[in-house]
């Protein structure tokens, strides 16, 4: 049983890492496509790249943890959970608020669904990996 739980935990961590690296790439390398997809305007480039650096940092840290072990890394997943939970709420409010009504903006549910998935995955890791995370 313990081995299956640990495998599940590691898969959840890998999914969080892949997701963060995906968004890091989209924000840092694919900035133009991101701007065009959501109609945010050229003035948003810096903030998109800034968000991408946070995703990249977390993604690379998660890969490192997968390679070296998750023992004692509860803070990383707690940060991931809190950040994603906050973005879920803020994303929902933004996608359903006045910003979404600005001409040219293409607001989508991705603004709160993706962080909700990250939040759930981090909660899964915190719960299923607790024995090692808090070691």
N, C-alpha and C positions, 0 to 999 in steps of 0.2 A: 504493500500500500504506500509506504513512504517514498519508494522509488518513482511510482506513478505521479504522486503529488509533486515531487521535485521536477520531473520531466514537464509536467503541466506548467509549473512556475517558470522554468527556463524557456518554454515556448512563449509564454506571455511576455517575458522580458525581450525575447527576440522580436516579437511583433511590435512592441513599443519602440525598440531600436530601429527597426525597418521603417516604421511610420515616421519617426522623427527625422531619419536620414532622407526619406522621401520628401518631406516638407522642407527640410534644409536645402535640398537640391532645387526644388521648385522656387524657393524664395531667393536663394543666393545666385544660382546659375540661370534659372528660368524666370527671372524677375519680369521681363517684358511679357511673357506669356501669362504670368500670374496677374499682372496689371490689366491686360486685355481681357482675360477670362472674367474678372470681377468688375471691370470698368471703374477702377479706383483712381485712375489718372496718374500722370507721370510724377506728381508731387509725392506719391506714396512710396516711391522706390526705396528711399532710405529706410523707412519703417518696415517695409517688407524684408529687406536685407537684414535689418536688426533682428526681426523675429526669426529669420533663418539661422542666424548665428546661435540663438538660444536652442533651436531645434538641433543644430549640428553638435553643439556642446553636449547636450543630453544624449543624443544618439551615440556619439563617440564614447562617452562615459559608460553607456549601457553595453556597448560592444566590449569594452575593457572589462567590465564586471563579468560578462559571459565568459571571457577568456581566463580570468583570474579567480573567480569565485564570488559569491554574493554575500559571504559572511560579513556581518557588520555594516552593511550598506543601506540600512533602513532609511537614512536621511534622504538618499537619492530618490527612492520610491515614494517617500512621503512628500517631497518637493514635487515630484511628477504628478502625484494625486491631487495635491492642493492647487497647483497651477492649472491642471486640466479641468478640475471642478470649477474653479473661478472662470476660466475661459468658456466653459459650457454655459454658465449663467450670463456672462457678459456677451458672449456670442449670440445667445438667444435674444437678449434684449436689443442688441444691435441689428440683427437680421430682421427683427420684427418692429424696429423703431424708425425714427425719421431718416436715419442714414440710408436705409433701404429705399427710400422714396426719392433720393437725389437722382436727377436725370443722368443716365448713363451707368449708374451703379447696378450691378447684377448680383444682388444678394441671394445666397443659397443656404439651404439647411446645413451644408457642410460646415458652416461657421460655428455650429454648436453640436452637430452629430459627431464629427471627428474628435473634438476634445472630450465628449462624453465617452466615447470608446476608449480613449487614452486613460481617462479617469477610472473606468471600470477595470481595465487591464492592470493599472497600478494598484488598485484595491485588491485585485486577485493576487498579485505578487505579494503585497503586504500581508495578506491573510494566509496564503498557502506556503509562503517561504519564511514565515515568522520565526521558526526555530533557528534558522541560519541568519536571517537578517538582523536579529537582535542579539546574536552571539557575541 
